Amino acid sequence: MSEAGGRRGCGCRVPQRASWSLVAATAALCLVLAKSVCTAGAAPMSREEKQKLGNQVLEMFDHAYGNYMEHAYPADELMPLTCRGRVRGQEPSRGDVDDALGKFSLTLIDSLDTLVVLNKTKEFEDAVRKVLRDVNLDNDVVVSVFETNIRVLGGLLGGHSLAIMLKEKGEHMQWYNDELLQMAKQLGYKLLPAFNTTSGLPYPRINLKFGIRKPEARTGTETDTCTACAGTLILEFAALSRFTGATIFEEYARKALDFLWEKRQRSSNLVGVTINIHTGDWVRKDSGVGAGIDSYYEYLLKAYVLLGDDSFLERFNTHYDAIMRYISQPPLLLDVHIHKPMLNARTWMDALLAFFPGLQVLKGDIRPAIETHEMLYQVIKKHNFLPEAFTTDFRVHWAQHPLRPEFAESTYFLYKATGDPYYLEVGKTLIENLNKYARVPCGFAAMKDVRTGSHEDRMDSFFLAEMFKYLYLLFADKEDIIFDIEDYIFTTEAHLLPLWLSTTNRSSSKKNTTSEYTELDDSNFDWTCPNTQILFPNDPLYAQSIREPLKNVVDKSCPRGIIRVEESFRSGAKPPLRARDFMATNPEHLEILKKMGVSLIHLKDGRVQLVQHAIQAASSIDAEDGLRFMQEMIELSSQQQKEQQLPPRAVQIISHPFFGRVVLTAGPAQFGLDLSKHKETRGFVASSKPYNGCSELTNPEAVMGKIALIQRGQCMFAEKARNIQNAGAIGGIVIDDNEGSSSDTAPLFQMAGDGKDTDDITIPMLFLFSKEGSIILDALREHEQVEVLLSDKARDRAILKDPEMENEDQPSSENDSQNQSTEQMLSLSQTVGLADQETPERPLDSHSESSSPADSEEAAGSAPSEQISSSTENHEPASLDGECTDLDDQLQEQSEREEDSSPNVSWGTKAQPIDSILADWNEDIEAFEMMEKDEL
């Protein structure tokens, strides 16, 4: 999601009407100067090792691309666990994730220019012929405008850019006559009806065949879209206009960008996550650099680079100044409210922000780029991959990892800007982790849970479009690439567009003059070339000196909390009041609550209710302390419930030909052997008879010493466990009888006992949904002997091959790390979740499932929250040394609807009185209206 080759690695500013040659010359000067003053803080990597790693990347790409072409094409994507293609409508819906699929061979189109970058010109020529022969863009399917633009339109344009380059060289593609460009133009016209709104912002979805708002289109009723969805069009649409001479595409994309700029919050210069496409009102008023906004900022800067329009740079600099003022809390990047940017909107970060260090390299702000990148790398070293979301104390918030490439992208650009071989070692780690944990016989599988190592039957097209491209370029020398990568800019999907477009078929669109730009001081342009003193001080260990203090940031955790306490001690003020110390009868505590904007209400039944109004706090810091206090109270009230929620387990197939490469997400049981406390169970599987396991087994000799496979239904889980245990089984796997169920679409399932004493059950029991269970059953039918490992998380494949290595040091599990830190911090990140619209998948930690009335089995449900006593005299005082908590998601959806949230927690089970709720709403509405008037 960043710009190619380090061309503007130090943020070169080029005049609006500069020729392409001047762009290239200025960029080359910038890169030379940067590298001349910046030497590595790590031992240099030999050319032989770089070549070896580059060849390894090529082999990995061949494995992924080859399996897609063999098992999935012409489907959109490969399902690497079941070795088949993912076709829209033939698989269980995954919600918004499926909007990228349009029955147009998505992975092939997305991979076109990757083939050329990896010097696979013959494969590229064959791929182009397949696209022209097989791909149909006139399908009756509703797709995402955003995803179709960056992946399909961008893929076609990137393929066209390199096709004409190869044709000019005279060796390949001599038959090519702009066929990919004509397909791109056809797709562009199919997307244009989405812009038929009063604001100029596009609808989020469109039917490729029927467009918008027709009955048969099944779309066009949406009112909201994300900022990135509307603001990530200009590169592809402008390139299409410049290539074809049809200016309408660039004009529509510019109009959408102009509208977003007009609607920025004027006092903070930030934009929200979601906007109404008809009214321009912000629907979600939180702002960050991750999901929902990320590529909007990226395209402002890159539009300036590609199109030579200073207005885009001015807008980017205005936004960037606000980002560094409010969102950046090095090394963290935390979302804030656009109207009250001093207040954090949440205390967890999503994986998409990993692109931002690469964008900072393009801007030229190297120091914070190094800091944030290092923090992200420490998280990766802890979990092997970057979780979809993680908290400010670096615990897993959402456990999935769909093989996102953003961190590899930033690694590449930091290496190009600094020349520090440290980043080559980072890339080497990424390669090793992909091969070790994500590689499966039919490709690379996304991680369902980074803590257990379980897989998801998913390999997104962006994995081939971006990951292998950035990793190969990281280790490649200039002579390893058959064209000059410096002549192109990367789109957010890493597609290549030539820089000479800046002087071709220029649009007649004029600079936006409907509003004045924020006046910026000259310091905003300090990072322009050829000034390298700010970027790279004359210190050979510059980058290393920035990274060093962050080496243990993940293990130490909670930097903000520690800083907050240290500041309190320096200022002589008392540290914030902790929920565990609070006593409702203590006048001093009540005064602190008032200062934090927290009201205490004594109910008639003796219970105490707390309500917080951020606008009533004495200061923004006190308001933040109040929100943290409320989160701690919620944590205390739900602590018993959380203790009863078990984490997911893993079933790993370790026999030939799998060798540990296939890991299935399994639900735990609340009885039997606890795999988190005992050694894993390893054995061959065998089906029980009867298959439901509800009576004495008739084939005890078949399951003796093995792991029994049994089907859900007709009796209690505990009864099944006893029957297979009596037959001599060493473990059991219950497979769901609901055909088609999958951990991809269903919440985590926990097996409960039968209400009796289950201490007699001593074998481990795990639950698999139908889809995951069928993988084992299919393997058993095909190979007869199938060995699996039941564990709390996937094991290293090297150890699986040699059991004697099991006693060697292994990375501690998430559970271990949480147990070690229990005395140091309260875990809040899973208590209350923000219902993000752009992330359809829910975190595994918050999953629960209850059985239907007709089902005789008991599923583990949520335990009722205990009442919290208002008297806490028996509580031990909290230690201030190293103590930390994280301020979580602004109490459900209230922070999404209004920036003046009124979170409340009741010490009991009764709801807040309706009169109190109405009063809170009236106060918030009045405050919001006052704020709007102030801004106007």
Residue, then its C-alpha position, 0 to 999 in steps of 0.5 A: m500500500s505504498e510507493a515503489g522503489g523508495r523513489r520518494g523515500c524521503g518525501c521529495r516535493v516536485p513542482q506541479r508542472a514538473s516533467w517526468s524526467l525531473v521527477a525521476a532526477t529529483a527522486a534519484l538525488c533524494l535516494v542517493l543522498a539518503k543512502s550516502v549518510c545512512t549506514a546500517g546498524a546491523a551486520p550486512m547480508s551477503r549477496e549470496e544470502k539475499q539471492k537465496l532468500g529471493n529464490q525462496v520467495l519465488e518458490m513460495f509464489d510458485h506454490a501459491y500461484g500454481n495451486y490456485m491455477e491447478h485447483a481453483y482457476p477460474a474461481d476468484e480465490l483458492m481455498p487452500l485447506t480443501c484444495r478447491g476454488r471459492v465461488r460466490g454463492q456456493e460457499p457459506s456467506r462471509g458477509d462483506v468479505d465476499d464483496a470482493l468476489g465477482k466471478f472474474s478470476l480475481t486472483l489471476i487478475d490481481s497477480l498479473d504484474t507480480l508475475v513480471v516483477l518476479n521475472k516470470t514473463k512467460e507465465f505473465e503472457d499466458a496469464v494475460r491470454k487467459v484473462l482475455r479468453d475467460v474473464n467476464l465482467d458482465n456478471d449478475v453479482v453485487v461487488s464492492v466498488f472499493e475492492t473491485n477498483i483496487r484489485v480488478l481495475g488496478g490489476l488490469l491497469g498494472g498488467h497493461s502498464l507492464a505489457i506495453m513495457l515488455k512489448e517496447k523491449g521487443e522480446h515478449m507481448q509482441w501480439y498485445n494491442d491494449e486488450l487489458l486496457q479495453m477491459a479496464k475501460q469496460l470495467g470503469y464504465k460499469l463502476l461509474p453509476a455508483f457515483n450517481t449521488t448528490s455528494g459525488l461519493p460512490y455507493p459502496r456496492i454495485n451490480l456489475k450487470f445491472g448497476i444501481r437501484k434497479p430491482e434486479a440490481r439488489t443494491g443502491t439502498e445503502t446510505d453509508t460508506c467508509t472514507a477509504c472506500a470513497g477516497t481510494l479511487i483517484l490513482e486507478f481512475a486517473a490512470l484510466s483517464r490518462f491511458t484512454g483520454a476519457t477524462i470522466f473517470e478522473e473527474y468523478a474520482r476528484k469530485a469524491l476526494d473534494f467532497l471528503w476534504e470539504k467534510r473534514q472536521r475543521s478544528s481538528n482537520l481529521v476525517g471520520v471512519t464512515i460518512n453518509i453518501h447523501t448528506g455528508d454527515w459523519v456516521r462514525k466520528d472516530s478517526g485513525v490511520g487503520a481500517g476504514i481511513d488508511s488508503y484515503y491518506e495514502y492516495l492523497l500523497k500518491a495522487y500528488v506524486l502521480l498527477g503533479d497537483d499541489s492541492f493533493l500535497e497540501r491536503f495530505n500535509t494538513h491531515y498529516d499534521a493532525i495525525m501526528r498531533y493527535i493520533s500518533q503516540p509513538p510508537l502507538l497510533l490510537d484512534v481519537h474522536i474528530h470533535k475531541p481529538m485529545l480523547n482516545a476512541r479506543t485502546w486497540m489497534d488494527a493490523l491495517l495501520a501497518f502500512f503507515p510507516g511505509l507512507q511516512v517513508l514516502k512523506g520523509d518522516i523517518r523517525p516515527a516510521i522506524e518506531t511504529h514499525e519496530m513496535l509492530y515487529q515486536v508484536i509479530k515476534k510474540h505471535n508469529f503474525l500480526p493479529e487483526a487487532f491488538t491492545t495497547d499492552f500488546r495482547v490479542h484483541w482479534a486473533q485472525h490474520p488473513l496473511r496481510p502484506e502491509f507490514a512487509e510493505s513498510t519493511y521494504f520501504l524502510y530498507k530502501a530509505t535507510g539501507d539498514p540490513y536489519y530490515l532484511e532480517v525482518g523480511k527473513t523472519l516473515i518468510e520463515n513464519l509463512n513457511k512454518y505456520a501458514r504453508v499447507p499442501c495446496g498453498f498458504a492458509a490464513m490464520k484463524d487464530v494466531r494464538t493456537g496456529s489454527h488455519e482458515d480455508r482462505m487465501d486472499s488475492f492480495f497475498l499474491a498481489e502484494m506479499f510476494k512482490y514486496l518480499y522479492l523486491l526487498f532482497a532483489d538487486k537492481e539487476d534482478i528486475i527486468f525493468d526499472i521499478e523506479d519508473y512506477i508508483f505502487t497503488t494500495e494493492a501494489h499495482l504498478l502505474p507508470l510515472w509518465l502518466s503525469t504528463t499524458n492526457r492531463s485532466s481539465s479539472k481545476k484545483n478545488t477553490t471552494s474552500e481555503y486550505t489550512e495555513l501551515d507553517d514552513s515546518n510542514f515542508d522540512w522533510t523535502c529533498p534534498n534536505t537529508q539532515i532531518l531524515f538521516p543525522n550523520d550517525p551511522l547507527y541512527a535507525q538502530s538508536i531509535r529501535e533500541p528502546l523499543k526492543n522489549v516494549v511488548d514484553k514490558s507492555c503498557p507504555r502509556g500507563i507507565i508514562r501516565v504514572e511517572e508523570s503523576f509522580r513528577s507533578g506531585a499529583k496522585p495516580p488515577l483512582r483504580a476501580r479495585d480500590f474504589m469505596a463508595t463511602n470514601p468522600e475522597h474517592l467521590e470527589i475524584l469521581k466527580k473530577m473524572g465526570v463520573s456520577l454515583i447514584h444510590l438506588k432504592d434497593g441499595r445498589v450503586q450505579l455509575v454514569q460517566h459524562a466526558i464533557q463534565a470532566a475537569s480536563s481531557i486527561d481526567a475524562e480519559d481516566g474516567l473512561r478507564f475507571m468505567q472500563e475497569m468496573i465493567e471488567l470487575s462485574s464480568q470477571q466471573q463470566k470471563e473466567q468460564q470462557l475457554p480459549p479455542r484449541a487446535v487439531q493438527i494433522i501430523s501424518h503423511p502427507f500433511f506433516g502438521r501443515v493443516v491446523l483446524t480450530a476446535g472448540p474446548a470442553q468444560f470437562g476432561l483433560d485440560l490441554s492448556k495445563h497438560k501435555e498435548t495428546r497425539g494419536f491416530v483417529a478412528s470412527s466410533k460405532p455407533y458413530n453418535g457414541c451414545s451407547e457402548l461402542t461395538n468396535p472397542e478394538a478399533v478405538m483402543g489407544k486412538i482418538a475417537l471420532i464421534q458425531r454430535g447429537q442424540c445424547m450429552f457430550a459427557e456421555k459420549a466421552r465416557n463411552i469412548q473412554n471406556a472403550g480405551a480411547i485416548g481422546g475424542i473429537v466431536i464433529d458437528d451434525n449440522e452439515g455445512s457449519s464452519s468455524d469461518t462463519a460460526p462462533l466458537f463452540q464450547m462443550a458443557g458437562d451434563g450437570k453431574d460430576t465429570d471428574d471421571i472423564t480424564i481424556p481430552m475432548l474437542f469439538l469441530f464444526s462440520k467443515e473442519g471435521s470433513i477434512i479429517l474424515d476425507a483424509l481418513r478415507e483417502h489415507e486410512q492412517v491419519e495421526v493428529l495432535l490435540s493441543d492448546k495451540a499448533r506445534d512446531r513442525a520440526i518437533l512433530k517430526d522429532p518428538e525428542m525435541e518436545n522438551e526444548d524451549q517453545p514460544s510461550s502461549e498467549n494463555d501463559s503470557q496472560n497468566q504471568s501478567t495476571e498480577q500486573m494488570l486487569s485484562l479489559s480488551q475483550t470485555v466490551g467490543l466496538a461493532d466495527q462495520e468494516t470488519p465483519e469477522r468477530p474475535l474468537d475471544s468473545h464468541s459464545e453459543s447456546s444450544s437450541p431447545a431441541d438439542s439434548e446436549e448442553a452448550a456452554g453459555s455465558a455465566p451471569s455477572e455477579q453483583i459487585s459490592s459497593s464496599t471494597e474494604n477487603h481489597e488489597p491496595a493496587s501496586l503502582d509499579g508496573e500496574c496498567t489497564d487499557l481503556d477499551d472501546q468507548l462502551q459499545e456503540q455509543s462512541e460511534r454514534e456521538e462523541d459525547s458518550s455516556p457509558n454507564v455500569s450498574w452494580g447489579t442486574k437492573a437497567q438504568p432508569i429510562d428518565s436517567i437515559l433520556a436526561d443523558w441524551n438531552e445533555d449530550i445533544e445540547a453539548f453536541e449542538m454547542m460544539e457544532k456552533d463553536e466550530l462554525 
